[in-house]
Amino acid sequence: MLDVAPLRGVGRLGTLAGAALLSTLWLLWQLGWAPARVPAAPPTLTVLVWHWPFADQPPELSGDTCVRYGVARCRLSTNRSLLASADVVVFHHRELQSRRARLPLAKRPRGQPWVWASMESPSHTRGLGRLGGIFNWVLSYRRDSDIFVPYGRLEPHAGPAPPLPPKSGTAAWVVSNLQERQRRVQLYRQLAPHLRVDVFGRASGRPLCASCLLPTVAPYLFYLAFENSQHRDYITEKFWRNALAAGTVPVVLGPPRATYEAFAPADAFVHVDDFGTVRELASFLWVLAFEIFIPLVLFFILLGLRQKKPTISVKEGECPWGGGGARGHGGGVRVGQAVLTASHMPVLCARGHTRVPAATLPRAVPGRASWLG
């Protein structure tokens, strides 16, 4: 058995020394000093989506939802029981507008920011008056939003560019709602006598399933990317997905040309405002169609290279639609700032990424007047 000898000689001096040490440590602690520690990991932020956009039943979100989008230390949830502990709460306006969802009845936690989210244009946004002074941040497609979420963005290809689809039609348009008072409908009515436009969607009696849209549009040279209303920064999936992702040239009706050029190369689309009349627009599209169509015919038929499809390489810092000559143009037709050649076929589109700039509290959601800008 191991014997342990008792400590000797501690006595009164030992007691005083121990008391002095404890007093010194307590004083240093009070002054804010503490031994160096390993920094604690930043806390995980909880983002509560109060009602999921365009859904009566919210989806089941896994714990790694944020990780899949490259966001660290974040948890996205639709569990309303987390209201008291959530770091931020997001409300989608469409559900508030339709009264299908309401704001929380429980007392709002102190300092908790609420986000007003909407991807609709002012023409389709109602009921803002009763929401004044409630929200702190704005999430929308507008560049002046606290949280800017565009409908899409262009990024350089990391690898080989996808092949161009063969072209057999002139222009296509997919539309689900035709209202004669809308400028896009009026423009289509004026354009149709001068240019063959094949119309798809519920409004035409030729509806397309979600997976059918791109294969249907891809064989066309042009796509009418006409927005249902014209407002600041309002460029939707009609431009990004229906046109660019399908490999067609967008003919755009929306915000001014300068806005489109903030998101895409100046020669990547045809803007209707570049033309004085609809007849001039149609004539330009016909000329451009022959510039695109003839090289494709030569490539696929006359040269007998049916099994080989042309591709476009994209390098960092270059226009994704390439070409020779100044600014990447190879002798294309120019009207205003629109210059397109056979090589100017869109081949690249990626979904937008949320950019969250710094924001301070409090701040109210914009009123109807400011949102109409």
N, C-alpha and C positions, 0 to 999 in steps of 0.2 A: 504494500500500500504506500502511495506517495504521500510524504508528509510535506505540508506547506507551512513554513515558519511565518508567524505573524510579523507585520511591519513594526519596526521599532523606531523611535526617535522622531515621530511625526509631531506629536505634542501640540503646544500652542502655536509655534511658528508655522507648522504645516497647515494648521487650520486657517491662520491669517493669510498664508500664501494662496490657499485654495479660494478663500473669499475674495482676495484681490483679483485673481484670475477671472472668476465669474463676473465680478463687477466690471472689469475691463471689457470682457466680451459683450456684456449687456449694453455698455456705453457705446461701443463700436456699432452694435446692431441698431441702436437708436439713431446714430448719426448716418445710417444708410450704408455702412460698410458691411460686406459679407465676403467670405472666401469665394474665389472664382468658381463658377459652375458651368457645366455644359449648357449652352443656350437651349431653352425649351423650344420644341417644334411649334411653328405657327399654328393657331387653331384652325380647324376645318369650318368653313363658312357654309351655312345652310341657306339655300335659295328656295323659297316656297312659292310654287306656282299655284295661285288660289283657284283658278279654273283653267283647265287645259283648252287652248284655242280650238274652236270648231268641234268640240267633242262633249257629249253629255256625260260620258264615263271616262275619267282620266286614265291614262295608261299606267301599267305597273313599271316603275322605274327601278332599275337595279342600282346597287351602291356604286358601281363604276361608271355611271352615265357621264359624269364630268370628265373622267379619265379618257374616255373614248374620244372626247373632243379636245384633248390636250390641256385641260384645266386642272391644276393640282389643288389639293386641299379644298375641295368644293363638294357639296352634296346637293343634288337637285331632287326635290320632293314635291308631291301633291298631297301629302298627308296634312290635313288642316289642323290636326291636333298639335302640330309643331308651331302654331302661330305665336305663342308666347316666347319661344326660344329662337325662332328664325332670325337670321341676320338681315334678310331683305325679303319682301313679298311682292310678287309680280301679278298684276291684274290685266287681263286682255279685254280691250274695250268692246269688242263685238258682243261678248256675252253680257257685259254691263249695259250696253245699249239696247239689247233685245230683252232685257229684264230676266233672262234665263239664269243669271247669277247675281248675287248681291254682295255688298261689302260685308266684312265680318261684323257681327253684333257685339263681340267681346271687346273689352277695352283695349285700345291699341298700346302695345308696349312702348315705353318711353324711348325715343331715339331710334326707333325702327323705321328705316326708309321704305316707302311704298313706291312701286314703279308702275306707271301707266304705259301700257304697251299697245301699239296699233300699227298695222302694216297697210291700212286702207288710206285712200286719199280723202281730203277734206270733203269732197262731194258725197262721200258715202260714210261720213262720220257725224253722228248726231248725239245729242244729250250731254254735251260737254258742260253746259251751264251749271248743272247740279253737282258737278265734280270739282268745281274750283276750290283751291286751297287744301285739297286732300292729299295729292300726290307730290312726291319730292323729285323724282327723276322721270324722264321721258325716254322710252325705247321705241324707235321707229326707223324707217328707211331714210329719213331726212338727215343730212350731214350735220345739222346744228343740234341734233338730239344729244342728250347725255350719254345714251347708249345707242350707237349707230349700228344698225343691222341692215345692210343692203340686201336686195334680192339676189345678188350675185356679184362676182368679181372675176377678173382675168388673172391667170397665173401662168408663168412660163412652163412649158412641158419639161419634165425631167428626162423623159425618154423619147423614143420616136413618136412623131405625130400620127394620129389616126388617119386612115385613108379617107379621101373625099368620096362621098356617095355619088354614084352616077346620076345625072340629071335628065329628067324627061318632061318636066312641067315648068311653067313660067312662074306663077305666084300662087301662094296658098294663104289661107286665113282661117283660123280656128276661133269661133266666137260662140258663146253660150247665151248671150242676151243682146238682142238687137232693139235698140231704142232710137227712133228716128231723130230725136232731138240731140243725140250725141254727135259730136263732130266726126268721130271715127266712122259712123254709119253714113253720114252725109258724104264724107270723102270717098268711101267705098262706092257709093252710088254713082259718083261722078267719074271714078276711075274705071269702073267695070266696062263701060262701052269702048274704052281705048286699050284695055289690057285684060287678058284672060286671067281671072282670079278664081280658083277653086275654093269654095267655102265649106268648111267642116264645123262640127259642133252641134249642140242641141238646137241652136237658133236656125240652122239650115236643114234640120231633119236628118243630118248625118253625124250622129254623136260618135265620139272616139273614146275608147277606154284609156286609162292612164298609160298603159304600156304600148298603146297603139299610136299615140300622138307623134312621137319622134320618127318612127318608120314611115308614117304617112306623109310627114312634112319633108323628110330628107330628100326625096327625088326632085324637089322644086328649087329653082334658082333663087327665088325671093320669098320672104315671109312678111306679111303685113303686121308688124309689131305695133299695132295701134292701141294706145292706152284708153281705157274707158273715160278718163278725165285727165285734164292737163294741169298739173300742179308741180311745185318745186320739188326736184329730186325724185319724182314718182316714175321710176323705171322698174317694171315688174318682170315676172317670169316670161312674159310675152317676148321680151328682148333676150333675156339670158338663156332660157331653156327652149322655148318654142322655136326660136330662130338660130341662135348661135350653137346650141348643143346639137341641133339637127343638121348643122352644116349648111345653112342657107344664109343669104345676105339679108339683114333686117332692113325693112323700109319703115322708118319710125315716125310715129306721131305721139308727142308727149311734151316734156319740158324742152327748153331751147337747146340748140346744138351744143352750146358750151357745157351744158350739164352732162350730156352724153360723152363728150370728150374728156370729162373728168373721170370717167369709168372705162372708156374704151378708146382705141386709136381713132383719130379723126376720119380715117378712110375705111373704117370697118363697117360702115352703115350708110344708108341713104336717108337723109332727113327731108321730110316733105316741105319744110319751110325754106329749103334752098331753091324752090321753084316758084315762079310767079303764077302759074296756072297748073291745073291737074293734067292738061294735055302735055305740057312741058315735062312733067314728071313721068308720064307714060312713055313719051318719046325717049327720054333718057334711059328708062328701064329696058325698052326694046333694044336700043343700041348696046347697052351693057349686056343684055341677054345674049346677043350675037357674039360679043367679045368673049363671053364665058363658054357659050355652047359650042362654037366652032372648034376651039382647041380641044374640047372634050371629045367631040366627034372624031377629029383627027387622031386623037390618042387611042380611043377605044375601037375604032372601026378601020380607018384608012391605014393605020400602022399595024393593025392586027394584034394589038397588045391587050386583048380582052382580059387576060388573067393578071395583068399588072395594073394596079391602081396608083395614081399619083399621090404623093404625100408631101406634106409641108413641114419642114423642120423649123423649130422655134428655139432661138437662143436668148439667153438673158439680156434684156435691154433692147431687143429688137421687136419690131411690130410683128405680132403673131401671124400676120398674113403675108409677110415676105414680099419678094419681087425685086426687080432690078431698077436701076436708075435712082434719081434723087428721092430721098425720103422713102426708098423702097418701092417706088412706083415704076412700072415698066410700060410707059406710054399709054396710060389709061385715059378714059374720058373724064373731064373735069367740069362740074357744074357747081359754082360756089366753092365750097371746101370739100365737096364729095369727089373722091377719085377712087375708082375701082378698076381692077384688071382681073384677068382670069385666075390669078393666084390669090386674089382677095376673097377667099372662101373661109368663113369662120371655122376653126377646128378645135377651139378650146373654150371651156366654160367650167367654172367651179362655183360651188355654193359659197355664199358670203360667210365671213367669220365675224363674230361679235367683237367689237372694239369698245372697251369701257373706259372713257376718259375720266379724269378726276371730276367730282361733282360735290357740291356743298349743300348742306341742309340749312333751312328748308327752302323748297322751291315748288310752286304750284304748277299744275298742268296748264299748258297754254290755253287761253280762252279761244272762243270760236274765231275771233277776228285775226289773231296771230296765226292760228293753224290754217287759215285760208290762204296764207302767203304762197 
